[in-house]
Amino acid sequence: MAETKSVFEDLNSVNVNSYTEEREGLTYLSWANAWAEVKKRYPNATYRIRTFENGLPYVYDELTGYMCFTEVTIDGITHEMWLPVMDSKNKAMKSIPYEYETRSGKKTVQSATMFDINKTIMRCLTKNLAMFGLGLYIFSGEDLPEKEKEEQKAAAIKGLSDELKALYDKAGGKNFEKWVADCGGISEENYPKMKTTLLKQINEKAEKGGK
């Protein structure tokens, strides 16, 4: 009987790269596509935008700015997430404009509007879904989900193994598996040294007339 994946294992294996875009050196995942991917797999998934005084969907502090919160529930598991309202430079926005110093001079952060708050809520939802695994690799600075990275690594190692096996046979070796074990296994780090050793053996064999 096949094992049932957990919600995290399932969503963490989804490749969402086709739904992302780059802005200011950062990768953003479309909230609409992120939510669609979750609902396709978990139709009963729900989310809630937390509201506060007067029903407003944020808390505000004059010194630090605005903060929005969401909650997502999938299969009875609930995670909460929060995100500050920020401009395109990832500077916290407040109720009035303010300046800050940079190497190229002063920059201005404009005051936040409801449009900025709405964008933050939906970005917060995307980040909330990452807590369940969807697109989590984006937030960790990676470009592929863990499962695909493992598959690519396995394919790369197999390619190295096939190449070394061909060289090993050409060098006249008799037990490839034992030789690999004696070398500490095949890896990207060990490969250059292993290949150099085999090429040396092949050259020595050629100098002796292939004997």
Backbone as a ProteinNet text record, in pm:
[ID]
protein_1_A
[PRIMARY]
MAETKSVFEDLNSVNVNSYTEEREGLTYLSWANAWAEVKKRYPNATYRIRTFENGLPYVYDELTGYMCFTEVTIDGITHEMWLPVMDSKNKAMKSIPYEYETRSGKKTVQSATMFDINKTIMRCLTKNLAMFGLGLYIFSGEDLPEKEKEEQKAAAIKGLSDELKALYDKAGGKNFEKWVADCGGISEENYPKMKTTLLKQINEKAEKGGK
[TERTIARY]
84.5	0	88.1	64.3	147.7	124.6	234.1	223.7	153	69.6	1.6	91.8	111.3	194.3	123.7	203	146.7	117.5	39.8	10.2	140.4	233.5	359.9	439.9	451	527.1	467.2	334.6	265.2	291.5	264.8	277.9	423.3	512.5	653.5	716.8	650.3	704.4	654.1	567	508.5	604.9	629.5	714.1	625.8	646	563.6	642.3	755.1	839.8	768.9	675	605.5	511.4	488	397.9	473.1	604.2	682.3	729.5	769.9	830.3	936.7	1033.2	1143.6	1119.7	1137	1129.1	1230.2	1310.1	1409.4	1499.4	1532.5	1621.9	1555.6	1423.4	1351.8	1251.9	1221.2	1126.1	991.3	886.6	751.3	663.6	582.5	488.3	349.1	280.1	144.9	51	-19.3	-108.3	-222.8	-272.5	-385.9	-348.5	-231.9	-187.5	-151.8	-93.9	-60.4	-187.3	-288.9	-414.9	-481	-472.6	-531.4	-465.2	-331.5	-259.6	-301.5	-325.2	-368.6	-510.8	-601.6	-741.8	-761.1	-675.5	-684.4	-657.6	-569	-530.2	-611	-653	-727	-847.4	-956.8	-1075.8	-1133.5	-1110.2	-1167.2	-1075.8	-963.6	-871.2	-940.6	-913.1	-971.9	-865.1	-891.6	-801.3	-883.8	-821.7	-889.9	-795.2	-845.6	-769.6	-806.9	-711.3	-741	-773.1	-875.2	-913.4	-900.9	-888.4	-863.3	-962.2	-919.1	-1006.9	-1081.4	-1210.1	-1295.6	-1298.9	-1264	-1268.9	-1156.7	-1052.8	-942.3	-851.3	-801.9	-719.5	-570.7	-537.7	-397.4	-386.6	-265.6	-233.4	-130.8	-130.6	-39.7	32	161.7	243.2	317.7	316.6	376.3	526	592.9	737.8	773.7	697.6	736.8	650.8	529	445.8	329	284.6	167.2	207	119	140	6.2	9	-111.9	-93.9	-206	-201	-302.8	-266.5	-360.3	-349.8	-453.6	-453	-500.6	-435.4	-476.2	-497.9	-606.4	-636.6	-648.5	-569	-573.3	-576.6	-676.7	-691.9	-682.8	-746.5	-750.8	-627	-526.8	-403.9	-410	-385.2	-389.7	-253.6	-208.1	-85.8	-119.7	-55.2	-72.9	53	36.3	152.2	124.9	232.3	222.4	323.2	295.1	383.8	366.2	476.7	466.6	432	367.9	339.9	467.9	519.6	647.9	638.2	731.3	735.8	819.6	849.7	923.3	1067.2	1117.7	1253.7	1252.9	1134.2	1116.3	1140.8	1104.5	1108.4	967.3	957.3	826.7	757.3	630.8	551.6	472.5	456.2	384.8	268.1	205.3	89	129.1	255.5	306.8	440.7	481.3	610.1	726.2	838.1	958.2	1081.1	1195.4	1318.6	1418.2	1507.5	1617.3	1740.9	1856.8	1983.5	2033.1	2089.3	2156.1	2290.2	2372.1	2501.1	2486.2	2374.2	2351.7	2266.1	2241.1	2163.6	2036.2	1948.7	1825.1	1719.5	1643.9	1532.7	1405.6	1292.7	1165	1075.8	1017.4	916.7	780.4	696.9	565.8	474	369.6	273.9	194.9	151.8	78.6	-65.6	-118.6	-259	-326.4	-457.2	-528.9	-484.9	-438.7	-387.1	-263.7	-173.9	-53.6	-89.9	-188.9	-232.3	-294.3	-373.1	-433.9	-326.6	-225.3	-115.2	-44.3	-24.6	45.5	-34.5	-165	-249.4	-235.5	-237.6	-229.6	-89.4	13.9	150	163.6	96.5	98.9	32.5	-75.4	-143.2	-48	26.2	122.8	228.3	277.5	377.3	316.6	189.7	118.1	111.5	83.8	77	213.4	321	456.4	481.5	412.1	425.4	373	286.6	236.2	321.5	425.6	517.6	516.1	404.7	394.1	488.3	587.4	680.9	776.5	788	875.9	1019.8	1060.6	1198.5	1230.8	1129.5	1151.9	1197.9	1134	1167.6	1301.1	1349.9	1480.4	1592.2	1556.9	1658.7	1693.3	1618.8	1645.4	1558.2	1588.9	1511.4	1432.2	1439.6	1363.7	1315.3	1200.1	1156.6	1252.6	1252.9	1349.1	1347	1229.2	1218.7	1289.5	1269.4	1332	1482.5	1527.6	1671.6	1735.7	1668	1720	1723.9	1618.5	1612.8	1722.9	1746.9	1851.3	1989.6	2007.6	2135.6	2160.5	2055.3	2067.9	2102.4	2038.4	2065.2	2208.7	2255	2392.1	2493.5	2469	2560.1	2561.2	2444.4	2438.6	2521.9	2514.4	2593.5	2741.9	2783.9	2925	2964.7	2873.7	2901.4	2919.8	2830.2	2840	2972.8	3014.2	3140.1	3259.5	3258.9	3369.8	3373.7	3256.5	3251.5	3315.8	3286.8	3344.9	3497.3	3546	3690.4	3753.4	3681.8	3731.1	3749	3649.5	3658.2	3774	3792.2	3899.9	4036.7	4042.2	4167.9	4194.5	4097	4115.4	4071.2	3988.5	3942.3	3849.9	3841.6	3762.4	3644.9	3648.6	3541.5	3511.2	3425.3	3394.9	3334.1	3239.3	3171.9	3270.4	3362.7	3462.1	3554.9	3594.1	3682.5	3615.2	3486.7	3411.2	3405.1	3378.4	3371.8	3506.5	3615.4	3749.3	3782.9	3721.2	3744.5	3655.4	3566.7	3477.1	3345.1	3312.5	3185.5	3196.8	3098.2	3097.4	3023.4	3088.3	3028.8	3093.5	3034.8	3091.4	3230.8	3253.5	3384	3488.5	3447.5	3542.3	3567.6	3470.6	3477.1	3608.4	3656.6	3779.6	3898.9	3915.5	4028.1	4014.4	3891.9	3868.2	3893.7	3848.6	3868.2	4016.5	4087.7	4231.5	4307.2	4269.4	4333.3	4312.2	4189.5	4159.3	4229	4231.8	4299.6	4448.7	4505.2	4646.9	4669.9	4578.9	4591.1	4574.9	4484.9	4464.2	4588.9	4649.6	4771.4	4886.5	4898.3	5005.1	4984.3	4857.7	4826.6	4862.5	4834.5	4865.1	5014.6	5090.5	5237.5	5296.9	5229	5279	5225.8	5158.9	5106.9	4975.8	4903.5	4771.7	4777.3	4894.4	4906.7	4856.9
-119.7	0	124.8	215.3	334.5	428.9	493.3	588.3	714.4	771.1	895.8	1012.1	1103.7	1221.3	1314.9	1382.1	1486.1	1607.8	1701.9	1825	1894.7	1902.5	1970.7	1899.5	1768.4	1692.8	1709.7	1711.3	1725.2	1863.7	1968.6	2104.5	2145.6	2091.4	2126.7	2069.9	1972	1909.8	1977.5	2076.6	2143.6	2249.1	2243.7	2344.1	2460.7	2577.6	2694.8	2800.6	2762.1	2859.2	2932.3	2865.9	2930.6	3041	3050.4	3151.8	3266.3	3267.4	3368.4	3479.8	3590.2	3700.3	3765.1	3830.2	3895.1	4044.9	4100.1	4244.7	4287	4387.3	4439.5	4329.3	4230.2	4123.2	4016.7	4025.5	3927.7	3851.5	3728.7	3645.1	3648.3	3677.2	3683.4	3576.8	3511.8	3410.7	3471.4	3457.1	3508.9	3445	3527.3	3473.9	3394.4	3441.7	3374.1	3232.4	3218.1	3085	2997.3	3058.4	2982.5	2925.7	3009.4	2964.5	2858.4	2875.2	2777.3	2640.8	2639.4	2513	2442	2520.2	2460.6	2405.8	2485.2	2444	2323.4	2308.7	2190.9	2063.5	2074.1	1957.5	1943.7	2057.3	2057.1	2151.6	2103	2186.5	2251.9	2191.4	2246.5	2347.9	2380.7	2478.7	2615.4	2684.1	2817.3	2914.1	3043	3144.1	3254.7	3326	3435.7	3554.2	3671.1	3795.2	3851.1	3861.5	3909.5	4058.2	4096	4236.3	4280.2	4411.8	4464.5	4577.7	4681.5	4791.1	4849.3	4868.6	4923.2	4833.6	4707.5	4614.8	4631.9	4707.6	4731.3	4608.2	4576	4455.9	4479.3	4557.2	4584.1	4642.9	4637	4711.7	4816.6	4930.4	5038.5	5095.1	5122.3	5185.6	5301.9	5418.3	5537	5520.2	5443.7	5426.9	5319.7	5210.5	5096.6	5075.7	5130.4	5118.5	5021.1	4967.3	4880.8	4732.7	4647.4	4502.8	4435.5	4341.2	4265.3	4118.8	4051	3912.8	3827	3702.7	3606.6	3474	3392.1	3256.2	3162.6	3048.4	2948.3	2816.4	2747.5	2616.7	2513.2	2407.3	2296.7	2166.1	2084.9	1955.2	1968.7	2070.7	2089	2151.9	2182.2	2246.2	2394.7	2480.9	2625.3	2688.3	2769.3	2847.2	2994.4	3078.5	3223.1	3284.4	3394.3	3466.1	3615.5	3694.3	3839.8	3900.8	4020.9	4087.1	4237.9	4312.3	4458.3	4515.7	4630.6	4700.8	4770.8	4735.3	4787	4844.7	4935.5	4988.2	4896.3	4939.8	4855.1	4828.7	4907.4	4888.4	4812	4757.9	4683.1	4768.3	4895	4985	4995.5	4990.2	4996.5	5128.7	5120.8	5239.6	5281	5412.7	5465.7	5552.6	5625.2	5706.6	5837.6	5876	5995.8	5961.8	6034.7	6008	6034.8	5964	5992	5963.3	6016.7	6001.4	5912.9	5852.7	5775.7	5795.4	5777.1	5801.5	5677.1	5698.8	5592.5	5646.9	5562.9	5607.4	5709.5	5702	5795.1	5914.5	5927.5	6040.9	6000.5	6096.6	6069.8	6008.5	5913.1	5851.2	5873.2	5876.2	5899.1	5776.1	5742.2	5636.5	5704.9	5678.3	5742.2	5683.6	5755.4	5705.4	5588.8	5499.4	5381.2	5415.6	5347	5360.3	5224.7	5221.5	5094.4	4998.9	5053.2	4969.1	4893.3	4964	4900.3	4794.4	4826	4731.1	4607.4	4627.1	4513.1	4422.9	4483.1	4403.6	4324	4387.3	4320.9	4202.3	4218	4108.5	3986.7	4009.8	3897.1	3837	3919	3866.2	3786.6	3834.2	3763.3	3626.6	3621	3493.2	3395.9	3445.3	3360.6	3307.7	3396.5	3356.4	3256.3	3274.7	3183.9	3043.9	3037.2	2907.8	2839.9	2920.6	2864.1	2790.4	2830.3	2760.3	2617.2	2593.4	2458.2	2386.4	2454.6	2391.8	2449.5	2513.4	2560.3	2679	2656.6	2763.4	2799.4	2713.5	2744.7	2763.4	2688.7	2698.5	2838.7	2914.3	3051.2	3138.9	3121.7	3203.5	3165	3044.6	3003.7	3035.7	3104.8	3146.6	3042.3	2932.5	2828.6	2850.3	2779.3	2797.5	2674.4	2567.3	2446.7	2381.2	2314.2	2241.6	2128.2	2084.8	1985.3	1857.2	1809.2	1684.1	1695.3	1806.9	1822.7	1840.7	1906.6	1920.9	1784.6	1699.4	1564.9	1483.4	1497.7	1424.2	1471.1	1602.4	1656.6	1611.7	1611.6	1568.4	1421.1	1339.3	1195.6	1173.5	1251.9	1238.9	1280	1385.9	1432.8	1328.4	1268.6	1166.6	1044.1	1007.1	892.4	919.5	1044	1080.3	1068.2	1113	1102.3	955.6	875.8	733.5	660.8	692	627.4	661.6	787.4	829.6	760.5	757	693.2	542.9	480.2	336.6	305.8	391.1	370.4	384.7	482.9	502.6	386.9	341	231.8	104.8	76.4	-41.8	-26.9	93.5	118.5	101.9	133	119.1	-25.5	-113.8	-255.4	-294.5	-213	-244.1	-364.3	-430.3	-552.9	-541.2	-443.3	-432.7	-284.2	-228.8	-85.7	-44.1	-122.4	-86.4	-77.2	-172.3	-170.7	-50.1	-21.5	93.1	223.4	235.8	355.3	368.8	256.1	257.8	297	243.7	275.8	423.8	484.7	627.7	718.6	657.6	738.3	771.7	701.6	725.9	832.1	833.6	931.7	1057.3	1170.4	1299.3	1404	1521.2	1629	1666.1	1649.1	1681.8	1575.5	1446.6	1336.8	1311.8	1351.1	1319.4	1360.8	1485	1524.7	1435.1	1403.8	1320.8	1178.9	1125.4	989.4	982.5	1083.6	1085.7	1097.8	1183.3	1200.6	1069.8	997.4	869.2	769.6	762.6	668.3	706.8	834.5	879.1	847.6	861.8	828.7	679.8	597.2	452.4	414	481.4	454.9	491.7	604.8	648.2	550.6	505.7	411.4	280	240.5	116.6	130.5	248.1	272.3	271.7	329.3	333.8	193.5	102.5	-36.1	-122.6	-56.4	-130.8	-199.8	-150.3	-207.1	-336.2	-372.1	-497.4	-481.1
0	0	0	-95.3	-107.6	10.1	54	164.1	116.7	204	173	210.2	115.4	142.7	240.4	322.7	407.7	320.8	372.8	298.9	261.5	356.9	330.9	222.2	230.6	130.9	-7.9	-14.2	-142.1	-203.1	-126.9	-180.6	-199.2	-118.3	-129.3	-255.9	-317.9	-439.1	-567.4	-553.6	-670.4	-724.7	-855.3	-920.9	-965.1	-905.2	-937	-1013.7	-1071	-1139.8	-1253.7	-1320.2	-1432	-1385.1	-1253.4	-1199.4	-1131.6	-1142.5	-1071.4	-1164.2	-1103.7	-1177.8	-1091	-1156.5	-1086.4	-1078.9	-957.5	-939	-833.9	-868	-774.1	-718.2	-803.2	-760.7	-675	-655.7	-573.7	-660	-619.5	-692.5	-623.3	-700	-645.9	-712	-631.5	-680.1	-683.5	-797.2	-811.3	-709.2	-631.3	-529.1	-591.9	-707.5	-770.7	-813	-873.3	-915.5	-796.1	-693.3	-572.7	-509.2	-499.4	-440.6	-527.7	-659.5	-751.5	-736.1	-721.8	-704.8	-576.6	-471.7	-344.7	-356.3	-414.6	-423	-514.6	-616.3	-703	-624.8	-526.2	-447.2	-319.2	-263.5	-136.6	-149.1	-208.1	-233.7	-108.5	7.6	131	199.5	136.8	195.7	207.8	316.5	339.5	387	369.2	424.8	490	581.3	651.2	660.4	627.3	644.6	781.2	867.5	1002.4	1000.4	1074.4	1086.2	1231.8	1249.9	1383.2	1414.2	1480.9	1522.1	1401.6	1416.3	1310.6	1186.3	1204	1092.7	992.2	1025.6	931.6	923.5	802.7	783.1	808	909.8	941.7	1081.3	1135.1	1256.8	1216.3	1287.8	1249.7	1371.1	1350.9	1453.8	1386.9	1447.6	1386.3	1359.6	1444.7	1428.7	1326.5	1325.3	1240.9	1116.9	1111.9	993.4	1007.5	892.5	885.9	882.4	936.4	930.9	902	804	769.4	808.3	834.2	880.7	804.2	776.9	718.5	793.2	777.5	829.6	719.6	704.8	607	680.2	643	702.3	590.6	600.9	504.8	583.5	555.9	624.2	776.2	828	972.7	1033.6	951.6	1000.4	967.1	1064.9	1043.8	1069.8	975.5	993	976	1055.7	1045.1	984.6	910.5	857.2	863.4	862	870.4	774	729.4	634	646	655	659.8	522.9	521.7	397.1	354.7	235	189.7	48.9	15.8	-120.1	-208.4	-332.1	-425.8	-383.5	-289.7	-237	-106.1	-71.2	53.9	178.2	169.1	283.5	341.4	473.5	539.2	507.8	469.8	440.3	564	579.7	696	648.9	741.1	704.6	636.8	649.8	583	517.7	412	346.9	443.2	422.5	501	415.4	456.5	379.6	453.6	376.5	435.4	348.7	409.1	341.4	268.5	148.4	74.2	25.8	-34.1	-85.9	-196.5	-267.8	-378.1	-338.6	-208.4	-160.2	-88.9	-65.4	6	-85	-29.8	-100.2	-18.4	-87.1	-19.9	-27.1	85.7	91.3	97.9	0.1	-3	104.3	136.4	235.2	175.8	262.5	217.9	182.7	82	44.3	61.7	45.1	54.1	-57.5	-169.5	-277.3	-229	-156.8	-102.9	0.5	82.8	185.7	121.6	17.4	-52.6	-112.9	-177.1	-234	-125.7	-10.3	99.3	152	161.9	210	120	-12.2	-104.5	-107.7	-91.6	-79.7	49.1	154	281.8	267.5	188.5	164.5	95.6	-4.6	-75	21	107.3	207.3	305.5	336.7	425.7	364.7	234.1	165.1	162.7	162.5	166.1	296.7	403.1	530.3	519.4	420.8	394.4	290.2	240.1	145.9	5.8	-37.2	-175.3	-201.5	-288.4	-322.8	-211.3	-111.3	1.5	-43.3	-147	-195.2	-245.2	-290.4	-336.7	-220.7	-105.6	10.8	71.7	41	93	-5.3	-115.4	-210.8	-314.4	-319.3	-417.8	-540.7	-648.8	-771.3	-812.1	-733.7	-763.8	-634.1	-637.7	-518	-485.8	-361.1	-311.7	-394.2	-429.2	-503.7	-638.6	-708.3	-839.7	-826.4	-720.8	-699.2	-678.9	-601.3	-576.9	-705.9	-788.3	-914.7	-1009.2	-1014.7	-1101.2	-1053.9	-922.5	-867.6	-899	-884.3	-913.5	-1060.5	-1148.3	-1291.8	-1323.5	-1255.7	-1279.2	-1233	-1116.9	-1064.2	-1154.9	-1208.7	-1299.6	-1424.9	-1474	-1590.7	-1563.4	-1444.7	-1406.2	-1391.7	-1333.3	-1312.7	-1445.3	-1542.4	-1673.7	-1741.9	-1729.1	-1791.8	-1726.5	-1594.5	-1523.1	-1550.1	-1562.2	-1589.4	-1725.8	-1824.7	-1957.3	-1952.5	-1877.7	-1863.8	-1785.8	-1682.9	-1599.1	-1682.8	-1766.4	-1852.8	-1951.6	-2004.9	-2100.5	-2035.4	-1903.9	-1830.5	-1791	-1816.3	-1785.3	-1646.6	-1582.7	-1448.2	-1445.1	-1329.3	-1317	-1220.4	-1128.4	-1029	-1004.4	-1087.8	-1083.6	-950.4	-899.7	-774.6	-658.3	-651.1	-542.9	-558.5	-681.1	-705.4	-663.5	-696.7	-658.7	-506.7	-439.2	-292.9	-232.9	-289.1	-239.5	-258	-359.8	-387.2	-303.3	-225.9	-142.2	-207.3	-316.7	-384.7	-492.5	-581.7	-690.3	-646.2	-658.2	-626.5	-716.3	-720.2	-801.6	-751.8	-622.4	-565	-599.6	-594.4	-619.6	-768.1	-851.8	-994.1	-1062.8	-1048	-1119.5	-1087.4	-958	-917.2	-972.3	-968.3	-1018.2	-1168.5	-1240.7	-1385.5	-1419.7	-1346.4	-1370.4	-1349.6	-1243.4	-1214.3	-1328.7	-1378.5	-1486.6	-1616.6	-1647.9	-1769.4	-1763.2	-1644.1	-1625	-1648.8	-1596.2	-1614.9	-1762.3	-1830.6	-1973.7	-2053.9	-2021	-2090.5	-2065.4	-1939.6	-1905.2	-1980.4	-1992.1	-2064.2	-2212.6	-2268.7	-2410.4	-2435.8	-2339.9	-2354.1	-2350	-2280.1	-2270.3	-2384	-2478.2	-2591.9	-2565	-2466.2	-2436.6	-2360.1	-2310.2	-2236.5	-2093.1
[MASK]
+++++++++++++++++++++++++++++++++++++++++++++++++++++++++++++++++++++++++++++++++++++++++++++++++++++++++++++++++++++++++++++++++++++++++++++++++++++++++++++++++++++++++++++++++++++++++++++++++++++++++++++++++++

